[in-house]
Amino acid sequence: MTRHIKIGEAKTHLSALLAKVEAGEDLIICRGETPVAHVTRIDKAREHAELCETLRRERAKQRAVTTCEILSWRHEGHSR
């Protein structure tokens, strides 16, 4: 659902309006009757999927690591 509000109302009730946006409601902020801004929730699932894809692409560029290498890193920097 999209709700139209005037700038003065948006300034007065910003925190409450942002809570509604986080819950999925879209807002159109108007100057008089003229729409000037569309406020909508950021889609975190899409951002997460994009980040995962970037990490997979970067990992695919790296060479394989052996178990022996991983075990040697475990004690790297420790005095023996």
N, CA, C and O atoms as a Maestro MAE file, in Angstrom:
{
 s_m_m2io_version
 :::
 2.0.0
}

f_m_ct {
 s_m_title
 :::
 protein
 m_atom[320] {
  # First column is atom index #
  i_m_mmod_type
  r_m_x_coord
  r_m_y_coord
  r_m_z_coord
  i_m_residue_number
  s_m_chain_name
  s_m_pdb_residue_name
  s_m_pdb_atom_name
  i_m_atomic_number
  :::
  1 25 0.835 -1.173 0.000 1 A "MET " " N  " 7
  2 3 0.000 0.000 0.000 1 A "MET " " CA " 6
  3 2 0.885 1.243 0.000 1 A "MET " " C  " 6
  4 15 1.907 1.285 0.684 1 A "MET " " O  " 8
  5 25 0.491 2.247 -0.765 2 A "THR " " N  " 7
  6 3 1.233 3.500 -0.832 2 A "THR " " CA " 6
  7 2 0.429 4.598 -0.156 2 A "THR " " C  " 6
  8 15 -0.768 4.757 -0.399 2 A "THR " " O  " 8
  9 25 1.104 5.342 0.689 3 A "ARG " " N  " 7
  10 3 0.439 6.409 1.428 3 A "ARG " " CA " 6
  11 2 1.022 7.752 0.989 3 A "ARG " " C  " 6
  12 15 2.241 7.884 0.888 3 A "ARG " " O  " 8
  13 25 0.180 8.742 0.730 4 A "HIS " " N  " 7
  14 3 0.614 10.095 0.374 4 A "HIS " " CA " 6
  15 2 0.573 10.971 1.623 4 A "HIS " " C  " 6
  16 15 -0.438 11.029 2.323 4 A "HIS " " O  " 8
  17 25 1.684 11.649 1.890 5 A "ILE " " N  " 7
  18 3 1.732 12.549 3.041 5 A "ILE " " CA " 6
  19 2 2.380 13.861 2.626 5 A "ILE " " C  " 6
  20 15 3.152 13.913 1.668 5 A "ILE " " O  " 8
  21 25 2.059 14.912 3.355 6 A "LYS " " N  " 7
  22 3 2.649 16.231 3.082 6 A "LYS " " CA " 6
  23 2 3.974 16.363 3.829 6 A "LYS " " C  " 6
  24 15 4.216 15.671 4.818 6 A "LYS " " O  " 8
  25 25 4.813 17.252 3.346 7 A "ILE " " N  " 7
  26 3 6.154 17.427 3.896 7 A "ILE " " CA " 6
  27 2 6.115 17.723 5.400 7 A "ILE " " C  " 6
  28 15 6.901 17.156 6.160 7 A "ILE " " O  " 8
  29 25 5.223 18.590 5.827 8 A "GLY " " N  " 7
  30 3 5.137 18.940 7.258 8 A "GLY " " CA " 6
  31 2 4.845 17.730 8.124 8 A "GLY " " C  " 6
  32 15 5.439 17.564 9.189 8 A "GLY " " O  " 8
  33 25 3.927 16.882 7.669 9 A "GLU " " N  " 7
  34 3 3.606 15.662 8.416 9 A "GLU " " CA " 6
  35 2 4.808 14.723 8.451 9 A "GLU " " C  " 6
  36 15 5.085 14.092 9.471 9 A "GLU " " O  " 8
  37 25 5.522 14.638 7.320 10 A "ALA " " N  " 7
  38 3 6.701 13.771 7.257 10 A "ALA " " CA " 6
  39 2 7.771 14.246 8.245 10 A "ALA " " C  " 6
  40 15 8.405 13.427 8.911 10 A "ALA " " O  " 8
  41 25 7.972 15.554 8.343 11 A "LYS " " N  " 7
  42 3 8.961 16.092 9.284 11 A "LYS " " CA " 6
  43 2 8.562 15.819 10.727 11 A "LYS " " C  " 6
  44 15 9.402 15.465 11.554 11 A "LYS " " O  " 8
  45 25 7.290 15.982 11.023 12 A "THR " " N  " 7
  46 3 6.806 15.816 12.390 12 A "THR " " CA " 6
  47 2 6.833 14.368 12.854 12 A "THR " " C  " 6
  48 15 7.122 14.090 14.018 12 A "THR " " O  " 8
  49 25 6.531 13.442 11.944 13 A "HIS " " N  " 7
  50 3 6.363 12.027 12.315 13 A "HIS " " CA " 6
  51 2 7.370 11.111 11.621 13 A "HIS " " C  " 6
  52 15 7.061 9.957 11.326 13 A "HIS " " O  " 8
  53 25 8.569 11.621 11.363 14 A "LEU " " N  " 7
  54 3 9.540 10.859 10.578 14 A "LEU " " CA " 6
  55 2 9.835 9.474 11.155 14 A "LEU " " C  " 6
  56 15 9.818 8.489 10.418 14 A "LEU " " O  " 8
  57 25 10.101 9.383 12.441 15 A "SER " " N  " 7
  58 3 10.443 8.081 13.040 15 A "SER " " CA " 6
  59 2 9.324 7.066 12.871 15 A "SER " " C  " 6
  60 15 9.575 5.916 12.509 15 A "SER " " O  " 8
  61 25 8.101 7.480 13.128 16 A "ALA " " N  " 7
  62 3 6.955 6.568 12.990 16 A "ALA " " CA " 6
  63 2 6.751 6.177 11.527 16 A "ALA " " C  " 6
  64 15 6.421 5.029 11.230 16 A "ALA " " O  " 8
  65 25 6.946 7.127 10.616 17 A "LEU " " N  " 7
  66 3 6.779 6.829 9.195 17 A "LEU " " CA " 6
  67 2 7.848 5.848 8.707 17 A "LEU " " C  " 6
  68 15 7.563 4.947 7.917 17 A "LEU " " O  " 8
  69 25 9.080 6.034 9.186 18 A "LEU " " N  " 7
  70 3 10.144 5.106 8.786 18 A "LEU " " CA " 6
  71 2 9.892 3.696 9.320 18 A "LEU " " C  " 6
  72 15 10.247 2.717 8.663 18 A "LEU " " O  " 8
  73 25 9.292 3.582 10.487 19 A "ALA " " N  " 7
  74 3 8.932 2.265 11.018 19 A "ALA " " CA " 6
  75 2 7.911 1.599 10.093 19 A "ALA " " C  " 6
  76 15 7.975 0.390 9.870 19 A "ALA " " O  " 8
  77 25 6.982 2.371 9.560 20 A "LYS " " N  " 7
  78 3 5.996 1.815 8.631 20 A "LYS " " CA " 6
  79 2 6.654 1.414 7.319 20 A "LYS " " C  " 6
  80 15 6.278 0.408 6.717 20 A "LYS " " O  " 8
  81 25 7.637 2.197 6.870 21 A "VAL " " N  " 7
  82 3 8.372 1.840 5.652 21 A "VAL " " CA " 6
  83 2 9.124 0.531 5.869 21 A "VAL " " C  " 6
  84 15 9.124 -0.334 4.993 21 A "VAL " " O  " 8
  85 25 9.764 0.378 7.029 22 A "GLU " " N  " 7
  86 3 10.470 -0.869 7.346 22 A "GLU " " CA " 6
  87 2 9.518 -2.053 7.347 22 A "GLU " " C  " 6
  88 15 9.916 -3.174 7.028 22 A "GLU " " O  " 8
  89 25 8.266 -1.812 7.702 23 A "ALA " " N  " 7
  90 3 7.263 -2.879 7.727 23 A "ALA " " CA " 6
  91 2 6.707 -3.170 6.338 23 A "ALA " " C  " 6
  92 15 5.913 -4.096 6.170 23 A "ALA " " O  " 8
  93 25 7.121 -2.381 5.332 24 A "GLY " " N  " 7
  94 3 6.709 -2.680 3.965 24 A "GLY " " CA " 6
  95 2 5.815 -1.655 3.300 24 A "GLY " " C  " 6
  96 15 5.469 -1.818 2.130 24 A "GLY " " O  " 8
  97 25 5.432 -0.610 4.003 25 A "GLU " " N  " 7
  98 3 4.570 0.412 3.408 25 A "GLU " " CA " 6
  99 2 5.418 1.410 2.618 25 A "GLU " " C  " 6
  100 15 6.492 1.805 3.071 25 A "GLU " " O  " 8
  101 25 4.944 1.816 1.445 26 A "ASP " " N  " 7
  102 3 5.611 2.841 0.656 26 A "ASP " " CA " 6
  103 2 4.989 4.194 0.961 26 A "ASP " " C  " 6
  104 15 3.793 4.292 1.237 26 A "ASP " " O  " 8
  105 25 5.818 5.243 0.909 27 A "LEU " " N  " 7
  106 3 5.333 6.595 1.160 27 A "LEU " " CA " 6
  107 2 5.635 7.484 -0.036 27 A "LEU " " C  " 6
  108 15 6.702 7.379 -0.641 27 A "LEU " " O  " 8
  109 25 4.707 8.348 -0.371 28 A "ILE " " N  " 7
  110 3 4.925 9.401 -1.349 28 A "ILE " " CA " 6
  111 2 4.828 10.710 -0.571 28 A "ILE " " C  " 6
  112 15 3.789 11.020 0.012 28 A "ILE " " O  " 8
  113 25 5.913 11.470 -0.566 29 A "ILE " " N  " 7
  114 3 5.913 12.758 0.132 29 A "ILE " " CA " 6
  115 2 5.563 13.832 -0.895 29 A "ILE " " C  " 6
  116 15 6.143 13.892 -1.978 29 A "ILE " " O  " 8
  117 25 4.598 14.678 -0.527 30 A "CYS " " N  " 7
  118 3 4.075 15.675 -1.464 30 A "CYS " " CA " 6
  119 2 4.287 17.086 -0.949 30 A "CYS " " C  " 6
  120 15 4.219 17.350 0.252 30 A "CYS " " O  " 8
  121 25 4.547 17.988 -1.890 31 A "ARG " " N  " 7
  122 3 4.533 19.427 -1.599 31 A "ARG " " CA " 6
  123 2 3.196 19.919 -2.121 31 A "ARG " " C  " 6
  124 15 3.005 20.057 -3.330 31 A "ARG " " O  " 8
  125 25 2.278 20.181 -1.217 32 A "GLY " " N  " 7
  126 3 0.903 20.462 -1.629 32 A "GLY " " CA " 6
  127 2 0.306 19.172 -2.180 32 A "GLY " " C  " 6
  128 15 0.224 18.167 -1.473 32 A "GLY " " O  " 8
  129 25 -0.105 19.202 -3.426 33 A "GLU " " N  " 7
  130 3 -0.642 18.006 -4.086 33 A "GLU " " CA " 6
  131 2 0.376 17.360 -5.023 33 A "GLU " " C  " 6
  132 15 0.092 16.336 -5.644 33 A "GLU " " O  " 8
  133 25 1.569 17.964 -5.123 34 A "THR " " N  " 7
  134 3 2.584 17.484 -6.069 34 A "THR " " CA " 6
  135 2 3.541 16.508 -5.401 34 A "THR " " C  " 6
  136 15 4.215 16.879 -4.441 34 A "THR " " O  " 8
  137 25 3.621 15.272 -5.880 35 A "PRO " " N  " 7
  138 3 4.567 14.305 -5.314 35 A "PRO " " CA " 6
  139 2 6.010 14.741 -5.586 35 A "PRO " " C  " 6
  140 15 6.341 15.149 -6.699 35 A "PRO " " O  " 8
  141 25 6.863 14.651 -4.560 36 A "VAL " " N  " 7
  142 3 8.269 15.036 -4.727 36 A "VAL " " CA " 6
  143 2 9.248 13.927 -4.348 36 A "VAL " " C  " 6
  144 15 10.409 13.970 -4.753 36 A "VAL " " O  " 8
  145 25 8.797 12.935 -3.579 37 A "ALA " " N  " 7
  146 3 9.713 11.864 -3.166 37 A "ALA " " CA " 6
  147 2 8.937 10.576 -2.934 37 A "ALA " " C  " 6
  148 15 7.788 10.586 -2.494 37 A "ALA " " O  " 8
  149 25 9.602 9.466 -3.245 38 A "HIS " " N  " 7
  150 3 9.044 8.132 -2.992 38 A "HIS " " CA " 6
  151 2 9.968 7.446 -2.000 38 A "HIS " " C  " 6
  152 15 11.151 7.257 -2.285 38 A "HIS " " O  " 8
  153 25 9.448 7.072 -0.844 39 A "VAL " " N  " 7
  154 3 10.233 6.416 0.201 39 A "VAL " " CA " 6
  155 2 9.800 4.958 0.258 39 A "VAL " " C  " 6
  156 15 8.620 4.650 0.429 39 A "VAL " " O  " 8
  157 25 10.779 4.067 0.111 40 A "THR " " N  " 7
  158 3 10.483 2.639 0.101 40 A "THR " " CA " 6
  159 2 11.564 1.880 0.868 40 A "THR " " C  " 6
  160 15 12.673 2.384 1.047 40 A "THR " " O  " 8
  161 25 11.245 0.689 1.312 41 A "ARG " " N  " 7
  162 3 12.181 -0.144 2.076 41 A "ARG " " CA " 6
  163 2 13.281 -0.669 1.158 41 A "ARG " " C  " 6
  164 15 13.031 -0.985 -0.005 41 A "ARG " " O  " 8
  165 25 14.482 -0.759 1.681 42 A "ILE " " N  " 7
  166 3 15.602 -1.343 0.946 42 A "ILE " " CA " 6
  167 2 15.469 -2.858 1.031 42 A "ILE " " C  " 6
  168 15 15.229 -3.413 2.103 42 A "ILE " " O  " 8
  169 25 15.625 -3.508 -0.096 43 A "ASP " " N  " 7
  170 3 15.481 -4.960 -0.154 43 A "ASP " " CA " 6
  171 2 16.783 -5.632 0.253 43 A "ASP " " C  " 6
  172 15 17.678 -5.808 -0.574 43 A "ASP " " O  " 8
  173 25 16.893 -6.008 1.522 44 A "LYS " " N  " 7
  174 3 18.124 -6.608 2.036 44 A "LYS " " CA " 6
  175 2 18.398 -7.987 1.441 44 A "LYS " " C  " 6
  176 15 19.555 -8.384 1.303 44 A "LYS " " O  " 8
  177 25 17.356 -8.709 1.093 45 A "ALA " " N  " 7
  178 3 17.561 -10.041 0.519 45 A "ALA " " CA " 6
  179 2 18.305 -9.928 -0.809 45 A "ALA " " C  " 6
  180 15 19.191 -10.730 -1.102 45 A "ALA " " O  " 8
  181 25 17.936 -8.919 -1.616 46 A "ARG " " N  " 7
  182 3 18.615 -8.735 -2.903 46 A "ARG " " CA " 6
  183 2 20.071 -8.351 -2.677 46 A "ARG " " C  " 6
  184 15 20.959 -8.868 -3.354 46 A "ARG " " O  " 8
  185 25 20.325 -7.443 -1.728 47 A "GLU " " N  " 7
  186 3 21.695 -7.044 -1.430 47 A "GLU " " CA " 6
  187 2 22.520 -8.242 -0.963 47 A "GLU " " C  " 6
  188 15 23.679 -8.394 -1.348 47 A "GLU " " O  " 8
  189 25 21.919 -9.083 -0.139 48 A "HIS " " N  " 7
  190 3 22.601 -10.281 0.364 48 A "HIS " " CA " 6
  191 2 22.948 -11.221 -0.790 48 A "HIS " " C  " 6
  192 15 24.056 -11.755 -0.848 48 A "HIS " " O  " 8
  193 25 22.010 -11.418 -1.698 49 A "ALA " " N  " 7
  194 3 22.238 -12.306 -2.840 49 A "ALA " " CA " 6
  195 2 23.353 -11.761 -3.729 49 A "ALA " " C  " 6
  196 15 24.178 -12.529 -4.224 49 A "ALA " " O  " 8
  197 25 23.385 -10.449 -3.937 50 A "GLU " " N  " 7
  198 3 24.439 -9.845 -4.750 50 A "GLU " " CA " 6
  199 2 25.804 -10.015 -4.093 50 A "GLU " " C  " 6
  200 15 26.787 -10.316 -4.770 50 A "GLU " " O  " 8
  201 25 25.866 -9.824 -2.783 51 A "LEU " " N  " 7
  202 3 27.115 -9.999 -2.060 51 A "LEU " " CA " 6
  203 2 27.601 -11.445 -2.138 51 A "LEU " " C  " 6
  204 15 28.788 -11.690 -2.357 51 A "LEU " " O  " 8
  205 25 26.697 -12.398 -1.963 52 A "CYS " " N  " 7
  206 3 27.066 -13.818 -2.050 52 A "CYS " " CA " 6
  207 2 27.607 -14.152 -3.434 52 A "CYS " " C  " 6
  208 15 28.591 -14.882 -3.554 52 A "CYS " " O  " 8
  209 25 26.983 -13.633 -4.465 53 A "GLU " " N  " 7
  210 3 27.436 -13.890 -5.831 53 A "GLU " " CA " 6
  211 2 28.830 -13.295 -6.058 53 A "GLU " " C  " 6
  212 15 29.677 -13.927 -6.691 53 A "GLU " " O  " 8
  213 25 29.069 -12.099 -5.552 54 A "THR " " N  " 7
  214 3 30.389 -11.474 -5.675 54 A "THR " " CA " 6
  215 2 31.442 -12.313 -4.973 54 A "THR " " C  " 6
  216 15 32.522 -12.539 -5.518 54 A "THR " " O  " 8
  217 25 31.135 -12.776 -3.766 55 A "LEU " " N  " 7
  218 3 32.087 -13.612 -3.034 55 A "LEU " " CA " 6
  219 2 32.365 -14.923 -3.762 55 A "LEU " " C  " 6
  220 15 33.511 -15.371 -3.802 55 A "LEU " " O  " 8
  221 25 31.341 -15.543 -4.335 56 A "ARG " " N  " 7
  222 3 31.541 -16.785 -5.093 56 A "ARG " " CA " 6
  223 2 32.445 -16.555 -6.305 56 A "ARG " " C  " 6
  224 15 33.330 -17.363 -6.588 56 A "ARG " " O  " 8
  225 25 32.215 -15.443 -7.023 57 A "ARG " " N  " 7
  226 3 33.042 -15.129 -8.194 57 A "ARG " " CA " 6
  227 2 34.497 -14.930 -7.795 57 A "ARG " " C  " 6
  228 15 35.402 -15.440 -8.456 57 A "ARG " " O  " 8
  229 25 34.725 -14.182 -6.702 58 A "GLU " " N  " 7
  230 3 36.089 -13.929 -6.250 58 A "GLU " " CA " 6
  231 2 36.760 -15.212 -5.766 58 A "GLU " " C  " 6
  232 15 37.944 -15.427 -6.022 58 A "GLU " " O  " 8
  233 25 36.019 -16.052 -5.079 59 A "ARG " " N  " 7
  234 3 36.576 -17.317 -4.578 59 A "ARG " " CA " 6
  235 2 36.950 -18.232 -5.738 59 A "ARG " " C  " 6
  236 15 37.945 -18.953 -5.660 59 A "ARG " " O  " 8
  237 25 36.174 -18.212 -6.799 60 A "ALA " " N  " 7
  238 3 36.454 -19.061 -7.959 60 A "ALA " " CA " 6
  239 2 37.768 -18.662 -8.633 60 A "ALA " " C  " 6
  240 15 38.373 -19.481 -9.325 60 A "ALA " " O  " 8
  241 25 38.210 -17.445 -8.448 61 A "LYS " " N  " 7
  242 3 39.462 -16.975 -9.044 61 A "LYS " " CA " 6
  243 2 40.692 -17.485 -8.280 61 A "LYS " " C  " 6
  244 15 41.799 -17.468 -8.818 61 A "LYS " " O  " 8
  245 25 40.511 -17.936 -7.036 62 A "GLN " " N  " 7
  246 3 41.622 -18.350 -6.188 62 A "GLN " " CA " 6
  247 2 41.961 -19.823 -6.432 62 A "GLN " " C  " 6
  248 15 41.116 -20.609 -6.861 62 A "GLN " " O  " 8
  249 25 43.209 -20.172 -6.150 63 A "ARG " " N  " 7
  250 3 43.614 -21.576 -6.285 63 A "ARG " " CA " 6
  251 2 43.097 -22.372 -5.089 63 A "ARG " " C  " 6
  252 15 42.797 -21.809 -4.036 63 A "ARG " " O  " 8
  253 25 42.998 -23.667 -5.264 64 A "ALA " " N  " 7
  254 3 42.535 -24.547 -4.186 64 A "ALA " " CA " 6
  255 2 43.559 -24.574 -3.054 64 A "ALA " " C  " 6
  256 15 44.759 -24.437 -3.292 64 A "ALA " " O  " 8
  257 25 43.090 -24.748 -1.840 65 A "VAL " " N  " 7
  258 3 43.949 -24.791 -0.657 65 A "VAL " " CA " 6
  259 2 43.935 -26.219 -0.122 65 A "VAL " " C  " 6
  260 15 42.887 -26.862 -0.060 65 A "VAL " " O  " 8
  261 25 45.112 -26.703 0.262 66 A "THR " " N  " 7
  262 3 45.201 -28.062 0.786 66 A "THR " " CA " 6
  263 2 44.952 -28.079 2.284 66 A "THR " " C  " 6
  264 15 45.027 -27.044 2.945 66 A "THR " " O  " 8
  265 25 44.657 -29.255 2.817 67 A "THR " " N  " 7
  266 3 44.455 -29.426 4.253 67 A "THR " " CA " 6
  267 2 45.739 -29.110 5.016 67 A "THR " " C  " 6
  268 15 45.694 -28.528 6.100 67 A "THR " " O  " 8
  269 25 46.869 -29.491 4.456 68 A "CYS " " N  " 7
  270 3 48.155 -29.209 5.117 68 A "CYS " " CA " 6
  271 2 48.374 -27.705 5.262 68 A "CYS " " C  " 6
  272 15 48.865 -27.248 6.294 68 A "CYS " " O  " 8
  273 25 48.011 -26.926 4.228 69 A "GLU " " N  " 7
  274 3 48.159 -25.471 4.309 69 A "GLU " " CA " 6
  275 2 47.267 -24.893 5.412 69 A "GLU " " C  " 6
  276 15 47.696 -24.044 6.194 69 A "GLU " " O  " 8
  277 25 46.045 -25.359 5.458 70 A "ILE " " N  " 7
  278 3 45.108 -24.873 6.472 70 A "ILE " " CA " 6
  279 2 45.635 -25.174 7.870 70 A "ILE " " C  " 6
  280 15 45.587 -24.315 8.750 70 A "ILE " " O  " 8
  281 25 46.140 -26.391 8.080 71 A "LEU " " N  " 7
  282 3 46.678 -26.767 9.390 71 A "LEU " " CA " 6
  283 2 47.911 -25.943 9.747 71 A "LEU " " C  " 6
  284 15 48.119 -25.611 10.914 71 A "LEU " " O  " 8
  285 25 48.732 -25.609 8.744 72 A "SER " " N  " 7
  286 3 49.924 -24.797 9.032 72 A "SER " " CA " 6
  287 2 49.518 -23.368 9.409 72 A "SER " " C  " 6
  288 15 50.203 -22.738 10.216 72 A "SER " " O  " 8
  289 25 48.442 -22.848 8.856 73 A "TRP " " N  " 7
  290 3 47.962 -21.496 9.193 73 A "TRP " " CA " 6
  291 2 47.460 -21.453 10.636 73 A "TRP " " C  " 6
  292 15 47.531 -20.422 11.305 73 A "TRP " " O  " 8
  293 25 46.960 -22.578 11.090 74 A "ARG " " N  " 7
  294 3 46.388 -22.652 12.430 74 A "ARG " " CA " 6
  295 2 47.388 -22.243 13.497 74 A "ARG " " C  " 6
  296 15 47.025 -21.638 14.506 74 A "ARG " " O  " 8
  297 25 48.644 -22.577 13.268 75 A "HIS " " N  " 7
  298 3 49.681 -22.294 14.262 75 A "HIS " " CA " 6
  299 2 50.596 -21.160 13.827 75 A "HIS " " C  " 6
  300 15 51.607 -20.897 14.478 75 A "HIS " " O  " 8
  301 25 50.259 -20.493 12.747 76 A "GLU " " N  " 7
  302 3 51.087 -19.402 12.256 76 A "GLU " " CA " 6
  303 2 51.180 -18.294 13.313 76 A "GLU " " C  " 6
  304 15 50.172 -17.844 13.857 76 A "GLU " " O  " 8
  305 25 52.412 -17.871 13.585 77 A "GLY " " N  " 7
  306 3 52.610 -16.799 14.560 77 A "GLY " " CA " 6
  307 2 52.758 -17.268 15.981 77 A "GLY " " C  " 6
  308 15 53.121 -16.478 16.853 77 A "GLY " " O  " 8
  309 25 52.486 -18.543 16.247 78 A "HIS " " N  " 7
  310 3 52.656 -19.077 17.601 78 A "HIS " " CA " 6
  311 2 54.106 -19.502 17.794 78 A "HIS " " C  " 6
  312 15 54.742 -20.030 16.883 78 A "HIS " " O  " 8
  313 25 54.602 -19.264 18.977 79 A "SER " " N  " 7
  314 3 55.964 -19.748 19.246 79 A "SER " " CA " 6
  315 2 55.873 -21.214 19.656 79 A "SER " " C  " 6
  316 15 54.941 -21.615 20.353 79 A "SER " " O  " 8
  317 25 56.822 -21.993 19.227 80 A "ARG " " N  " 7
  318 3 56.784 -23.442 19.498 80 A "ARG " " CA " 6
  319 2 57.890 -23.862 20.387 80 A "ARG " " C  " 6
  320 15 58.006 -25.043 20.714 80 A "ARG " " O  " 8
  :::
 }
 m_bond[319] {
  # First column is bond index #
  i_m_from
  i_m_to
  i_m_order
  :::
  1 1 2 1
  2 2 3 1
  3 3 4 2
  4 3 5 1
  5 5 6 1
  6 6 7 1
  7 7 8 2
  8 7 9 1
  9 9 10 1
  10 10 11 1
  11 11 12 2
  12 11 13 1
  13 13 14 1
  14 14 15 1
  15 15 16 2
  16 15 17 1
  17 17 18 1
  18 18 19 1
  19 19 20 2
  20 19 21 1
  21 21 22 1
  22 22 23 1
  23 23 24 2
  24 23 25 1
  25 25 26 1
  26 26 27 1
  27 27 28 2
  28 27 29 1
  29 29 30 1
  30 30 31 1
  31 31 32 2
  32 31 33 1
  33 33 34 1
  34 34 35 1
  35 35 36 2
  36 35 37 1
  37 37 38 1
  38 38 39 1
  39 39 40 2
  40 39 41 1
  41 41 42 1
  42 42 43 1
  43 43 44 2
  44 43 45 1
  45 45 46 1
  46 46 47 1
  47 47 48 2
  48 47 49 1
  49 49 50 1
  50 50 51 1
  51 51 52 2
  52 51 53 1
  53 53 54 1
  54 54 55 1
  55 55 56 2
  56 55 57 1
  57 57 58 1
  58 58 59 1
  59 59 60 2
  60 59 61 1
  61 61 62 1
  62 62 63 1
  63 63 64 2
  64 63 65 1
  65 65 66 1
  66 66 67 1
  67 67 68 2
  68 67 69 1
  69 69 70 1
  70 70 71 1
  71 71 72 2
  72 71 73 1
  73 73 74 1
  74 74 75 1
  75 75 76 2
  76 75 77 1
  77 77 78 1
  78 78 79 1
  79 79 80 2
  80 79 81 1
  81 81 82 1
  82 82 83 1
  83 83 84 2
  84 83 85 1
  85 85 86 1
  86 86 87 1
  87 87 88 2
  88 87 89 1
  89 89 90 1
  90 90 91 1
  91 91 92 2
  92 91 93 1
  93 93 94 1
  94 94 95 1
  95 95 96 2
  96 95 97 1
  97 97 98 1
  98 98 99 1
  99 99 100 2
  100 99 101 1
  101 101 102 1
  102 102 103 1
  103 103 104 2
  104 103 105 1
  105 105 106 1
  106 106 107 1
  107 107 108 2
  108 107 109 1
  109 109 110 1
  110 110 111 1
  111 111 112 2
  112 111 113 1
  113 113 114 1
  114 114 115 1
  115 115 116 2
  116 115 117 1
  117 117 118 1
  118 118 119 1
  119 119 120 2
  120 119 121 1
  121 121 122 1
  122 122 123 1
  123 123 124 2
  124 123 125 1
  125 125 126 1
  126 126 127 1
  127 127 128 2
  128 127 129 1
  129 129 130 1
  130 130 131 1
  131 131 132 2
  132 131 133 1
  133 133 134 1
  134 134 135 1
  135 135 136 2
  136 135 137 1
  137 137 138 1
  138 138 139 1
  139 139 140 2
  140 139 141 1
  141 141 142 1
  142 142 143 1
  143 143 144 2
  144 143 145 1
  145 145 146 1
  146 146 147 1
  147 147 148 2
  148 147 149 1
  149 149 150 1
  150 150 151 1
  151 151 152 2
  152 151 153 1
  153 153 154 1
  154 154 155 1
  155 155 156 2
  156 155 157 1
  157 157 158 1
  158 158 159 1
  159 159 160 2
  160 159 161 1
  161 161 162 1
  162 162 163 1
  163 163 164 2
  164 163 165 1
  165 165 166 1
  166 166 167 1
  167 167 168 2
  168 167 169 1
  169 169 170 1
  170 170 171 1
  171 171 172 2
  172 171 173 1
  173 173 174 1
  174 174 175 1
  175 175 176 2
  176 175 177 1
  177 177 178 1
  178 178 179 1
  179 179 180 2
  180 179 181 1
  181 181 182 1
  182 182 183 1
  183 183 184 2
  184 183 185 1
  185 185 186 1
  186 186 187 1
  187 187 188 2
  188 187 189 1
  189 189 190 1
  190 190 191 1
  191 191 192 2
  192 191 193 1
  193 193 194 1
  194 194 195 1
  195 195 196 2
  196 195 197 1
  197 197 198 1
  198 198 199 1
  199 199 200 2
  200 199 201 1
  201 201 202 1
  202 202 203 1
  203 203 204 2
  204 203 205 1
  205 205 206 1
  206 206 207 1
  207 207 208 2
  208 207 209 1
  209 209 210 1
  210 210 211 1
  211 211 212 2
  212 211 213 1
  213 213 214 1
  214 214 215 1
  215 215 216 2
  216 215 217 1
  217 217 218 1
  218 218 219 1
  219 219 220 2
  220 219 221 1
  221 221 222 1
  222 222 223 1
  223 223 224 2
  224 223 225 1
  225 225 226 1
  226 226 227 1
  227 227 228 2
  228 227 229 1
  229 229 230 1
  230 230 231 1
  231 231 232 2
  232 231 233 1
  233 233 234 1
  234 234 235 1
  235 235 236 2
  236 235 237 1
  237 237 238 1
  238 238 239 1
  239 239 240 2
  240 239 241 1
  241 241 242 1
  242 242 243 1
  243 243 244 2
  244 243 245 1
  245 245 246 1
  246 246 247 1
  247 247 248 2
  248 247 249 1
  249 249 250 1
  250 250 251 1
  251 251 252 2
  252 251 253 1
  253 253 254 1
  254 254 255 1
  255 255 256 2
  256 255 257 1
  257 257 258 1
  258 258 259 1
  259 259 260 2
  260 259 261 1
  261 261 262 1
  262 262 263 1
  263 263 264 2
  264 263 265 1
  265 265 266 1
  266 266 267 1
  267 267 268 2
  268 267 269 1
  269 269 270 1
  270 270 271 1
  271 271 272 2
  272 271 273 1
  273 273 274 1
  274 274 275 1
  275 275 276 2
  276 275 277 1
  277 277 278 1
  278 278 279 1
  279 279 280 2
  280 279 281 1
  281 281 282 1
  282 282 283 1
  283 283 284 2
  284 283 285 1
  285 285 286 1
  286 286 287 1
  287 287 288 2
  288 287 289 1
  289 289 290 1
  290 290 291 1
  291 291 292 2
  292 291 293 1
  293 293 294 1
  294 294 295 1
  295 295 296 2
  296 295 297 1
  297 297 298 1
  298 298 299 1
  299 299 300 2
  300 299 301 1
  301 301 302 1
  302 302 303 1
  303 303 304 2
  304 303 305 1
  305 305 306 1
  306 306 307 1
  307 307 308 2
  308 307 309 1
  309 309 310 1
  310 310 311 1
  311 311 312 2
  312 311 313 1
  313 313 314 1
  314 314 315 1
  315 315 316 2
  316 315 317 1
  317 317 318 1
  318 318 319 1
  319 319 320 2
  :::
 }
}
